[in-house]
Amino acid sequence: MDCRIIKSPGENTLAILNRRKGSGPKGALEDVGAVGLVQGKLIEMVCAADVAEKAVGVVVEDIKGTCPQNMIMLAIFGDTASVMAAMDEIKRREKERLW
């Protein structure tokens, strides 16, 4: 599993992610202080989405893309502290194999 955080994402970065959203609200997300990006196997990403949503008030979206290894990417949108808390919890659970 690969994880990254973008703090204060730029307008064009958010536009790219909004175009690639696979589910959820079709409108652009407002007031995004940070975006967490998590990529991995489908089973890991479903568990990561659940952990993020339960940990703090963030919005989780699957991001469409083409990957020959069948990797899936999630974008976790929210304020910086919430995104960082969600990402920390995902990493902790993955490290301890709690899913």
C-alpha positions in Angstrom: 0.0 0.0 0.0 1.3 3.4 -0.9 0.2 6.6 0.9 0.7 10.3 0.3 -0.8 13.6 1.6 -1.2 16.8 -0.4 -1.6 19.8 2.0 -3.4 22.8 0.5 -4.0 21.2 -2.9 -4.0 23.5 -5.9 -7.1 24.2 -8.0 -5.9 22.2 -10.9 -4.9 19.2 -8.6 -8.5 19.2 -7.2 -9.9 19.5 -10.8 -7.9 16.4 -11.8 -9.2 14.4 -8.8 -12.8 15.6 -9.3 -12.7 14.5 -13.0 -11.5 11.0 -11.9 -13.9 10.5 -9.0 -15.7 7.2 -9.4 -18.5 7.5 -6.9 -20.1 9.8 -4.4 -21.3 13.4 -5.1 -20.7 14.5 -8.6 -20.1 18.1 -7.7 -16.7 19.5 -6.8 -15.8 19.3 -3.2 -15.4 22.7 -1.4 -13.0 23.8 1.3 -10.5 21.0 0.9 -7.5 21.6 3.2 -5.7 18.4 2.3 -6.1 15.3 0.2 -4.8 11.9 1.3 -4.0 9.5 -1.6 -3.9 5.8 -0.9 -3.2 3.1 -3.5 -3.3 -0.6 -3.1 -5.2 -3.8 -3.7 -9.0 -3.6 -3.8 -9.4 -5.4 -0.5 -7.0 -3.0 1.2 -8.7 0.0 -0.3 -12.2 -1.1 0.8 -10.9 -1.5 4.4 -8.9 1.8 4.2 -12.1 3.6 3.1 -14.0 2.2 6.0 -11.2 3.1 8.5 -10.9 6.6 7.2 -14.7 7.3 7.3 -15.0 5.9 10.9 -11.9 7.7 12.2 -12.7 11.3 11.4 -15.0 13.5 9.3 -13.5 13.1 5.9 -15.0 12.3 2.4 -13.5 9.2 0.7 -13.7 8.8 -3.1 -12.4 6.1 -5.4 -10.3 7.5 -8.1 -10.6 6.1 -11.6 -7.4 5.2 -13.5 -5.7 2.5 -15.5 -3.3 0.3 -13.8 -2.1 -3.1 -15.2 -1.5 -4.4 -11.7 -5.2 -3.8 -10.8 -4.2 -1.3 -8.1 -7.0 1.0 -6.8 -6.6 4.5 -5.5 -8.6 6.4 -2.9 -8.7 10.1 -2.3 -9.5 11.3 1.2 -10.7 14.9 1.3 -11.0 17.1 4.3 -9.3 19.6 6.6 -5.6 18.9 7.1 -5.9 17.6 10.7 -8.7 15.2 9.7 -6.9 13.8 6.6 -3.7 13.3 8.6 -5.6 11.5 11.3 -7.3 9.3 8.8 -4.1 8.5 7.0 -2.3 7.7 10.3 -5.1 5.3 11.3 -5.0 3.6 7.9 -1.2 3.1 8.2 -1.5 1.9 11.8 -4.2 -0.7 10.9 -2.2 -1.9 7.8 1.0 -2.2 9.8 -0.6 -4.2 12.6 -2.7 -6.2 10.1 -6.0 -5.2 11.8 -8.2 -5.7 8.8 
